[in-house]
Amino acid sequence: MGERVTVRRRVPEGFRDAVGLLEFWRDGVLGVRKRDGTLVEIPEDTLAAAKVVVSRA
């Protein structure tokens, strides 16, 4: 929690990425807060890849 992450998830159209602050991971859902303030909730069963990324300066 609290790390900047990039997450790739499967969607019906293919894949979608989210980059932001990992706020939570509970009950099978990740919460990623994007730079514009929106919260993306990602079911863990849709995850294709994820990693911690270097914070922006």
C-alpha positions as a Markdown table, in Angstrom:
| # | Residue | x | y | z |
|---|---|---|---|---|
| 1 | Met | 0.0 | 0.0 | 0.0 |
| 2 | Gly | 1.1 | 3.5 | -0.6 |
| 3 | Glu | 3.4 | 2.6 | -3.5 |
| 4 | Arg | 3.1 | 4.0 | -7.1 |
| 5 | Val | 2.1 | 1.1 | -9.3 |
| 6 | Thr | 1.2 | 0.2 | -12.9 |
| 7 | Val | -1.4 | -2.4 | -13.3 |
| 8 | Arg | -2.5 | -4.2 | -16.5 |
| 9 | Arg | -5.9 | -5.8 | -16.5 |
| 10 | Arg | -8.0 | -7.8 | -18.9 |
| 11 | Val | -11.2 | -6.1 | -20.2 |
| 12 | Pro | -13.6 | -7.3 | -22.9 |
| 13 | Glu | -11.8 | -5.1 | -25.6 |
| 14 | Gly | -8.3 | -6.5 | -24.6 |
| 15 | Phe | -6.2 | -4.9 | -21.9 |
| 16 | Arg | -6.3 | -1.6 | -20.0 |
| 17 | Asp | -3.5 | 0.0 | -17.8 |
| 18 | Ala | -3.8 | 2.0 | -14.7 |
| 19 | Val | -1.0 | 4.0 | -13.1 |
| 20 | Gly | -1.3 | 5.5 | -9.7 |
| 21 | Leu | -1.1 | 5.0 | -5.9 |
| 22 | Leu | -2.1 | 1.7 | -4.6 |
| 23 | Glu | -4.6 | 2.6 | -1.8 |
| 24 | Phe | -6.0 | -0.8 | -0.9 |
| 25 | Trp | -6.1 | -4.5 | -1.8 |
| 26 | Arg | -8.9 | -6.2 | 0.0 |
| 27 | Asp | -11.7 | -8.7 | -0.7 |
| 28 | Gly | -10.1 | -9.5 | -4.1 |
| 29 | Val | -10.1 | -5.8 | -5.3 |
| 30 | Leu | -7.2 | -3.4 | -5.8 |
| 31 | Gly | -7.8 | 0.3 | -5.5 |
| 32 | Val | -5.5 | 2.5 | -7.6 |
| 33 | Arg | -5.8 | 6.3 | -7.2 |
| 34 | Lys | -4.8 | 7.9 | -10.5 |
| 35 | Arg | -3.1 | 11.3 | -10.8 |
| 36 | Asp | -6.4 | 13.0 | -11.8 |
| 37 | Gly | -7.8 | 11.8 | -8.5 |
| 38 | Thr | -10.1 | 9.1 | -9.8 |
| 39 | Leu | -10.1 | 5.7 | -8.1 |
| 40 | Val | -9.9 | 2.6 | -10.3 |
| 41 | Glu | -11.2 | -0.5 | -8.6 |
| 42 | Ile | -9.6 | -3.6 | -10.2 |
| 43 | Pro | -10.8 | -7.2 | -9.5 |
| 44 | Glu | -7.7 | -9.3 | -8.9 |
| 45 | Asp | -9.1 | -12.0 | -11.2 |
| 46 | Thr | -8.6 | -9.6 | -14.1 |
| 47 | Leu | -4.9 | -8.8 | -13.4 |
| 48 | Ala | -2.5 | -9.6 | -16.2 |
| 49 | Ala | 0.6 | -7.8 | -14.7 |
| 50 | Ala | 1.5 | -5.3 | -12.0 |
| 51 | Lys | 4.7 | -3.7 | -10.7 |
| 52 | Val | 5.9 | -0.9 | -8.5 |
| 53 | Val | 7.2 | 2.1 | -10.4 |
| 54 | Val | 9.6 | 4.9 | -9.5 |
| 55 | Ser | 7.8 | 7.9 | -8.1 |
| 56 | Arg | 7.6 | 11.0 | -10.2 |
| 57 | Ala | 9.8 | 13.8 | -9.2 |
